[in-house]
Amino acid sequence: MAFNINDLHNIPSFGVAGNFTGHLEQAGEAKDFLGTVTEEENAPKALFPTFIPKTEGTPYNAPEFLSVYPFSSEKIIFPSEEVLHSGNLQIEPECAFLCNVEWKDEKITSLTPVAFTASNDCSIRKEGAKKISEKKNWGECSKGISENFIPLENYNSDCKLSDYRIASYLLRGDELFEYGENSSVKSYSYIYEKLTRWLLEKLNNQKDSGPAENVYEYIKNFKPGQVLISIGATRYTDFGEHNFLKAGDKSIVVLYPESVYSAGQIKNMIKDGTVHSKNDISFLEQTVCVKKLYFS
C-alpha cells in the first residue's frame, strides 16, 4: 500500500514500552518502571507519546516539543546537544500500526489496526529523563517510518501480520551488522485483541505517573480519527546492545513474510538493493546525520 509519509502530519503517534521480554533490561530502562504496577508480569509498562499535532482552533494540551513532526523515511538527525554531551542513540526496530479510532461520549470506544509498517522508534539513552517521550522526539528526523504500509483486512491470529518477522541491521561502511534479534511479530508479549484492549485502556485512562503521561489529555480536544502506534522494540543482538549510532551509519528495519523469504534472502536483498522492489516487504533505511553546529 503506497503511503505518503506526509499524511502522518495530522495523526498523533505513540509507542508501547516493554512489550518485548528483555528489551528494557538491555536498554538500561527497566529501573525506570520499578514502581509501575501491571496486571501481568510480562505486560507492557506504558504508552508514551511521540508526536501530538496542533489543530487550528483547538487548545494544545501536550508539551510543546511533541508538536514537532519527527518522522523520516530517509534520515535520522543526531541531536547536536546530545553530540556535545556524548549522548547514545540506538535503533529501536518495531512494527507500527495505523489504527482507525472511534469515539463516543468523550472516550475512545474502538481501535482498529488497518495497516502495518516498519518503524524505528529511535531512542536516546540518557539519565535523568522524567518521561519516556523526552528520549524519543528531539526534533525533525528523530524517528523512522517506512512508506510501505501493508494493509490489514482483519486483525487476529490468522491475519497476514502473523506471517511477518522483524529484522534490523546497521550498515557501517561496507559491513552489515545484525542489530536486533530477528523476531516473529507473534513474539510480542501483547498482540492482537489483548494488545488492542490494553491500548484502549491506556489511551483513555493512563495516569501521569513516573515515566508515563496522561495521553488522553493530549488528544481529547481534537479527537483524532486515526493514530499511529509503534508496538514495541525487539531485543538486541550483542552487537546492537553495545554499539550506538554514528554519523554516516545506515539504520535498517525490515518487516517481511517468513513464508516467502528466509533471513538469508532478506540480508542478500539488502546488500544488492532489490529489497526496495518487494511490495510485501516493509523496508526502512535511514542515514544517520549530525546537525551542523554553529559557534559565534
ChimeraX attribute file (.defattr): number of C-alpha atoms within 10 A of each C-alpha:
attribute: neighborCount
match mode: 1-to-1
recipient: residues
	/A:1	14
	/A:2	10
	/A:3	12
	/A:4	11
	/A:5	15
	/A:6	12
	/A:7	8
	/A:8	18
	/A:9	17
	/A:10	17
	/A:11	18
	/A:12	23
	/A:13	24
	/A:14	22
	/A:15	24
	/A:16	22
	/A:17	23
	/A:18	26
	/A:19	24
	/A:20	22
	/A:21	19
	/A:22	15
	/A:23	21
	/A:24	20
	/A:25	12
	/A:26	16
	/A:27	17
	/A:28	13
	/A:29	17
	/A:30	15
	/A:31	10
	/A:32	18
	/A:33	16
	/A:34	10
	/A:35	10
	/A:36	13
	/A:37	10
	/A:38	11
	/A:39	8
	/A:40	7
	/A:41	10
	/A:42	15
	/A:43	19
	/A:44	23
	/A:45	22
	/A:46	25
	/A:47	28
	/A:48	26
	/A:49	25
	/A:50	29
	/A:51	28
	/A:52	26
	/A:53	22
	/A:54	21
	/A:55	11
	/A:56	8
	/A:57	8
	/A:58	9
	/A:59	13
	/A:60	19
	/A:61	15
	/A:62	20
	/A:63	12
	/A:64	12
	/A:65	16
	/A:66	23
	/A:67	18
	/A:68	19
	/A:69	25
	/A:70	23
	/A:71	26
	/A:72	22
	/A:73	21
	/A:74	17
	/A:75	21
	/A:76	27
	/A:77	20
	/A:78	25
	/A:79	20
	/A:80	15
	/A:81	12
	/A:82	15
	/A:83	15
	/A:84	9
	/A:85	9
	/A:86	10
	/A:87	16
	/A:88	16
	/A:89	20
	/A:90	21
	/A:91	28
	/A:92	27
	/A:93	32
	/A:94	30
	/A:95	28
	/A:96	26
	/A:97	25
	/A:98	24
	/A:99	18
	/A:100	16
	/A:101	17
	/A:102	15
	/A:103	14
	/A:104	8
	/A:105	6
	/A:106	11
	/A:107	15
	/A:108	19
	/A:109	13
	/A:110	15
	/A:111	20
	/A:112	18
	/A:113	22
	/A:114	17
	/A:115	21
	/A:116	24
	/A:117	26
	/A:118	32
	/A:119	34
	/A:120	32
	/A:121	28
	/A:122	22
	/A:123	21
	/A:124	23
	/A:125	18
	/A:126	16
	/A:127	10
	/A:128	8
	/A:129	13
	/A:130	13
	/A:131	17
	/A:132	23
	/A:133	23
	/A:134	20
	/A:135	19
	/A:136	22
	/A:137	25
	/A:138	24
	/A:139	17
	/A:140	16
	/A:141	23
	/A:142	26
	/A:143	26
	/A:144	28
	/A:145	27
	/A:146	27
	/A:147	21
	/A:148	24
	/A:149	25
	/A:150	23
	/A:151	18
	/A:152	17
	/A:153	11
	/A:154	14
	/A:155	18
	/A:156	13
	/A:157	13
	/A:158	10
	/A:159	12
	/A:160	15
	/A:161	24
	/A:162	18
	/A:163	17
	/A:164	22
	/A:165	22
	/A:166	25
	/A:167	25
	/A:168	31
	/A:169	26
	/A:170	25
	/A:171	21
	/A:172	15
	/A:173	9
	/A:174	7
	/A:175	10
	/A:176	15
	/A:177	16
	/A:178	19
	/A:179	29
	/A:180	26
	/A:181	17
	/A:182	20
	/A:183	17
	/A:184	19
	/A:185	20
	/A:186	15
	/A:187	14
	/A:188	22
	/A:189	17
	/A:190	21
	/A:191	19
	/A:192	17
	/A:193	13
	/A:194	10
	/A:195	18
	/A:196	17
	/A:197	14
	/A:198	16
	/A:199	22
	/A:200	17
	/A:201	14
	/A:202	19
	/A:203	22
	/A:204	18
	/A:205	14
	/A:206	19
	/A:207	15
	/A:208	12
	/A:209	13
	/A:210	15
	/A:211	19
	/A:212	23
	/A:213	21
	/A:214	19
	/A:215	22
	/A:216	20
	/A:217	17
	/A:218	21
	/A:219	20
	/A:220	18
	/A:221	15
	/A:222	15
	/A:223	15
	/A:224	17
	/A:225	15
	/A:226	20
	/A:227	20
	/A:228	21
	/A:229	25
	/A:230	27
	/A:231	27
	/A:232	27
	/A:233	28
	/A:234	29
	/A:235	23
	/A:236	22
	/A:237	18
	/A:238	13
	/A:239	14
	/A:240	22
	/A:241	17
	/A:242	12
	/A:243	15
	/A:244	17
	/A:245	20
	/A:246	17
	/A:247	14
	/A:248	14
	/A:249	18
	/A:250	22
	/A:251	27
	/A:252	26
	/A:253	29
	/A:254	28
	/A:255	31
	/A:256	27
	/A:257	18
	/A:258	15
	/A:259	9
	/A:260	10
	/A:261	13
	/A:262	13
	/A:263	14
	/A:264	9
	/A:265	12
	/A:266	18
	/A:267	19
	/A:268	13
	/A:269	15
	/A:270	19
	/A:271	14
	/A:272	9
	/A:273	10
	/A:274	11
	/A:275	20
	/A:276	15
	/A:277	10
	/A:278	12
	/A:279	14
	/A:280	17
	/A:281	22
	/A:282	26
	/A:283	27
	/A:284	27
	/A:285	27
	/A:286	25
	/A:287	19
	/A:288	19
	/A:289	18
	/A:290	14
	/A:291	12
	/A:292	8
	/A:293	9
	/A:294	5
	/A:295	3
	/A:296	2
